Amino acid sequence: MKNIAGLILITIFFVGCVNEKESEKSYFLEIKSDKIEIMADNEDTVILSAEIKDKNRNIIFEDISKIEYFVNERSLLDNRFKTEKSGVYTIRAKYNGVYSNEIKIVVKNYLKKLLILSDKKEITANNEEITAFTVKKYDQTGEEIKDVGFKLYKDGIE
């Protein structure tokens, strides 16, 4: 009876060791991007890349075509990301069940329309009459942009 109990304990020990070693990964995945900020125009694109590295940070040459990329937990078709919606996006990669570090990509609205308004329809060119201009800026969604500065120039001088 002692032999059977000992055999069971030894079997459990070895099975436990095998499962532990299988769950330990000898590599990790590191994701990178060529940009950390893009415009929300569905054209500006981030190119993603991932490297499989061993514990000493040496690159392991494995089949990188099996790396999957995710933006806000949604799978990408390839290693490129572009969008029309502004915001901060979280990107990571996955290889054989191992997830990479996370990177953040900031997607900004862009200046789509510049509107210049005058307080007068016409003025006399007599060096006395003046007019005031109002400049309004709008992004691609039609929202007015309040925080973008501009400079006025006359004859190339600020």
VENCORGI-V226097 format. One record per backbone hydrogen bond with DSSP energy under -0.5 kcal/mol. CO is the residue of the C=O (numbers start at 0). NH is the residue of the N-H. E is the energy in kcal/mol with one decimal. If there is no record, write none. Layout:
# VENCORGI-V226097
CO,NH,E
CO,NH,E
This chain:
# VENCORGI-V226097
0,4,-2.2
1,5,-2.4
2,6,-2.3
3,7,-2.3
4,8,-2.2
5,9,-2.5
6,10,-2.4
7,11,-2.6
8,12,-2.4
9,13,-2.5
10,14,-2.5
11,15,-2.5
12,16,-2.2
13,17,-2.3
14,18,-2.3
15,19,-2.1
16,20,-2.3
17,21,-2.2
18,22,-1.9
19,23,-1.5
25,54,-0.7
27,52,-2.9
28,100,-0.8
29,50,-2.6
31,48,-2.4
35,105,-2.6
37,107,-2.7
38,40,-1.8
45,47,-0.6
45,80,-2.1
46,33,-1.8
48,31,-3.0
50,29,-2.6
50,52,-0.6
51,59,-3.8
52,27,-2.7
53,56,-2.3
57,53,-2.6
58,60,-0.5
59,61,-1.3
61,63,-1.4
62,65,-1.6
63,66,-1.6
67,93,-2.4
68,75,-3.0
69,91,-1.9
70,73,-2.1
73,70,-3.0
78,47,-3.5
80,45,-2.9
82,41,-2.2
86,88,-0.5
86,106,-3.3
88,90,-0.5
88,104,-2.7
89,71,-3.3
90,102,-2.4
91,69,-3.0
92,99,-2.5
93,67,-2.8
94,97,-2.4
96,98,-0.5
97,94,-2.5
102,90,-3.0
104,88,-3.0
104,106,-0.5
105,37,-2.5
105,107,-0.6
106,86,-2.4
107,39,-3.1
109,111,-0.5
109,139,-0.7
112,137,-2.6
113,115,-0.5
114,116,-0.5
114,135,-3.1
116,133,-3.0
123,125,-2.2
131,118,-1.9
133,116,-3.2
133,135,-0.5
135,114,-3.3
136,144,-3.1
137,111,-3.0
137,112,-2.0
138,141,-1.8
142,138,-2.6
143,145,-0.6
144,136,-0.5
146,148,-0.6
153,156,-1.7
156,153,-2.7
